[in-house]
Amino acid sequence: MSKSISKIVSASLIGTTIEWYDFFLYTSAAALVFNKLFFPTADPLTGTLLSFATYAIGFIARPLGGLVFGHFGDKIGRKKLLVLSLLLMGGSTFAMGLLPTYVTVGALAPILLTVLRLVQGFALGGEWGGAVLIVSEHGDPKRRGFWASWPQCGAPGGNLLATAVLALLAAIQTDEQFFSWGWRIPFLLSGVLVVIGLWIRMAISESPAFLAAQANRKPEEKAPIVTVLREHWREVLVAMGARMAENVSYYVITAFILVYLTGPLHLPKSVGLTAVLVGSAFHFVTIPMWGALSDRLGRRPVYLFGAIGVGAWGFAFFPLLATKSSPLIILATTVGLVLHGAMYGPQAAFFSELFGTKVRYSGASIGYQLASILAGGLAPLIATALLKAYGSTTPVSLYLVGACVLTVVAVLASRETRGVSLVDEREEVELAKR
C-alpha cells in the first residue's frame, strides 16, 4: 500500500504543480506584464484592473470545467480526465507565449489572451477534483488528511516554480528585455513540463473506489450532477463557504501583493517576487503538516484555526508591507501563507469526505470551483479597486475578514468528516473481490 500510494501521490503532485505553474504564471504576468503589453493605458492602476479582469475570466470558466470533468470523471474515471486537463492547460499556456501584443495587432491581442485564459480555467476546473480524489480514494482512511494534502502542495509548488522563473528572469534581464521578449520564456517552458507530467500520469492506476462504484452502477441512475444538486446541495454550500477565506486570502497574499508593492509603494518587482517565493516554500512544507494534524484533531478544528488566523493576520499584513523592509515583507507573506495552509491542508480530505463515490468528482468540483468565482477570481480585482477608491489598505483587510466570517460559519455548520468511509457497503464487497 505504501509504495502504491506514494506513486499515486507523486503523480498527482507533479501534475498539479505543472497545472498551477501555468495558472499562477498568468497571475504574476497580469500584475507585472500584461497590464502594459495587452492593456496599455495612461493610468497604471486602470491597466492593472483590466489585466486582472481577464485573470478573473479564468475563474469563471473553472466551474464549467468542474461540471464537465466532474460528470465524466464520475462516469468513466479519474485518470483519463487528469490526462486531458493537463493537455488543455499546457497547450493554452504554451500558446500564450506566442501571442502578439497590443502594439502589433491591437484589440485582437487581449481577445486572444482572454480565450486562452478561458481554456486555462476550464482545464484547472477539472484538475483539482481528479487529483485529490484519486489520492483520497487510494489512501489509508486514518492518514487520508496527510496523503490528500500532497496534491494541494501543487498550488504553492506551481507558484514557487512560476515565481522562481520570473524572479530569475528579472534578475538577469533588464526591464526592456523582460518586457520585449523575456516574459515569453516561462510560458513556452510549459510545453516541456507538460510532456514530463503526461509521462508520469499515464503510469498510475485508476481509483479502486471508483472501479468498485462503477461495477455497482445501475443503468437507471441519474447523471451525477443532477444527484448532487438534488441531494447534496447542502454539502456543496459547505464547500463553497469553506473556500471563501482560503481562496480570497491566497490571492490577496500572492497576487495583490505585487500590485501594492510595485504601485503605491514604488518597490522593485523583485521584492514582491522574492517574498512570494520564500512564502511559497514554507507553504509547500507546512501543508502536509496541517493535513496530518487534521487526521489527529479533525478537519474542522484545523480549518477554523486557519480561517480565524488569516482574518486576524490581515491587519498586520499590510502595515508590514508598508515598512518597505524586505525581511518584514517576507515575514508578512510567509506567516499569511502558513496560516492559509491550515485551511488548504485538510481541504482535500474534507471535501472528498462530504460526497459519495458516484458523485464525488462532481460534488467536490462544483463546490470548490463555484466558490473560486466569488472568492479568488474577484479577490485581486476587488482589492485593487478598494485601494484605488480609498487610497488605503484597511478596506482590503476588512474585505478579507468578511470572507473569513463566511468560512467560519460554513465550517461550523458542517459535520466532522474525519475517518468516514469513502465507499458504501456494496462497494466494500466489490473492493474485497479485487
Secondary structure, DSSP 8 states (H G I E B T S, - for coil): -HHHHHHHHHHHHHHHHHHHHHHHHHHHHIIIIIHHHTS--SSHHHHHHHHHHHHHHHHHHHHHHHHHHHHHHHHH-HHHHHHHHHHHHHHHHHHHTT---HHHHTTHHHHHHHHHHHHHHHHHHHHHHHHHHHHHTTS-GGGHHHHHHHHHTHHHHHHHHHHHHHHHHHHHS-HHHIIIIITHHHHHHHHHHHHHHHHHHTTS---HHHHHHHHT--TT---HHHHHHHH-HHHHHHHHHHHHHHHHHHHIIIIIHHHHHHTTT---HHHHHHHHHHHHHHHHHHHHHHHHHHHHH-HHHHHHHHHHHHHHHHHHHHHHHHT--HHHHHHHHHHHHHHHHHHHHHHHHHHHTTS-GGGHHHHHHHHHHHHHHHTTTTHHHHHHHHHHHHSSSHHHHHHHHHHHHHHHHHHHHS---TT--SS-HHHHHHHHH-
